[in-house]
């Protein structure tokens, strides 16, 4: 499949540059706790992947129930970047500026970051306003992204949530995604999925 890569972004974002932009669509929540309790709903969703010139994508998602009131459901925000060791040409920690020049100056210069599975490692941090922070690791290979939590941090008042996987794919111009989750004392299981189209 031929991907529409955005060459105006920092070269390190080449493998995930096809995500850049705003996506809207609908999805289905279907999370079974037990034989008697299944959370089901249809929702609308708006996802944005933006960039501020640094080698990561800013991510935000907002969902609402597809009821008459379009009741707000959840939001999340985060950052997506290629997984690699940070070097002197990277900023941080904190606000410490880089002390060297990046070697990633074009699409071909990122090729050495390709992994043995012919994809690129990814790190994705997602923050939920209800006290859950997730760090995902995974890979992007062409138009498919596979992610699994490496760590989940919860505030003292957050509901139980221990692990998750997320799958994204570009299919016929639409961003399809699926999210499995281990929460509320249950093992990893289907949680939600959606289909989004790029807008604007």
Buried (B, 14 or more C-beta within 10 A) or exposed (E): EEEEBBEEBBBBBBBBBBBBBBBBBEBBBBBBEEEEEEEEBEBBBBBBBEBEEBBBBBBBBBBBBBEEEEEEBBBBBBBBBBBBEEEEEBEEEEEEEEEEEBEBEEBEBBEEBBEEEEBBBBBBBBBBEBBBBBBBBBBBBBBBBBBBBBEBEBEEEBEEBBBBBBBBBBEEEBBBBBBBBBBEEBEBEBBBBBBBEBEE
